[in-house]
């Protein structure tokens, strides 16, 4: 499944370069119109990130998310600043299909455990962002000494099934994804559903990831930069099922 990404900042859709808030590119003034175009192209999944929320450590662009939900019929996953069970409940109540827990997986694993028990594995994804095999938190602004594999192992042990893994050194660069990273994680965590994110430059990269067994792929900058079209991604999506 190919999942187009919309990153929200100040109510607009933007793309960052390697997570740097100072290096942003405006994609759409009205994100719900972007979501509607994705929906009309036949792509039935959407990856949303509240960038302001990730920085503020609580959801910020909630009203924009509501508008996107009303304009998109398919599956939506949302991350960014979601730190409490109440935050998760609020997201699910407005129609978000799966909530992404990122920083709290490191800072408050007990909350993640409680969330998995309360809402179920289908409603919770673990967002793991890192560079040089070390996890980054709080909108990638802080680095930790925890490795990606250590965090995945810990989260899988408490019931997590879905993982969104981003190599932050690749994100927004159009330099190609870290194929070796995903191939390695697939081997070590065969029961996990791993979503690849970061660095995808076009259809060739999507096909490489599919070939190595990754079935969920987030595409952001390549769309914004015109390296690939929604129609092309929709066509690949149909054949990948």
Phi, psi and omega in degrees: 000125177267130187238104175297148183249143170232118177258128187256130175215125181055034178081002180245165175265125181226169169233135177260159174259114181051038176074009182276114182296339180277348181242080183241153179236125179288127179258313182207131176293326184241093186300329181294331176289323175298315179298319180296321178295321177297316179299314183292337178282352178094008176270119191257026177215149184216135179252115180250138174230125174272094183295320177297321179296319180299321181284320183278346181070025171199153182303138182238312186271041186298318182294322177295321177298319177301316181296320178297316179302322181289339183254005182227122186274339187273200182285136177232130171247146187223134175222168178117097175079012181273110190234356184224163175297327178294321176299316180297313180302317181296321178295315181294325181293330179270006172103010175290135185277324180215134182259135181261122176255119183250276184302323183294340176298332178268314188276335184212066182300334179295323176297318179298317178301315179296322179295317179296321180290322184281317187256341179094155185296334182287341184262354185233128172242147178260119177269117181243112181248135181197167177220138182054038176071009178248138184286139174249146182228173177055058180066030179070011183280341182232133177263149178239177176260006179279133178275159179301317182294320178300317181291319178298317180298316180295317182289321178296325181294335179260009171113004180285141180242326186256131182227130175252111188249122182240126171274106187293340177288343181259334189299129178078005186263339186061026184264003182099146181283165178275082185302317182299322179301310183290323177297318180294316180294323178299321180291319184279336181229069186295338181268353180275149172262110186255125175260129180269137180215135174113121171090354184295125186255346181174192185297325182300319179293320177300315182293325177297318180294318177299321182295325181271010171100001177280125186254350177234124188225125179267131180237123181233285186298324181299323176291312183298326182272359179077017179286339180209151180255161176300322181294321178294318179294322179297321179295315178297319180302317181297320183282339182278347183286000000 
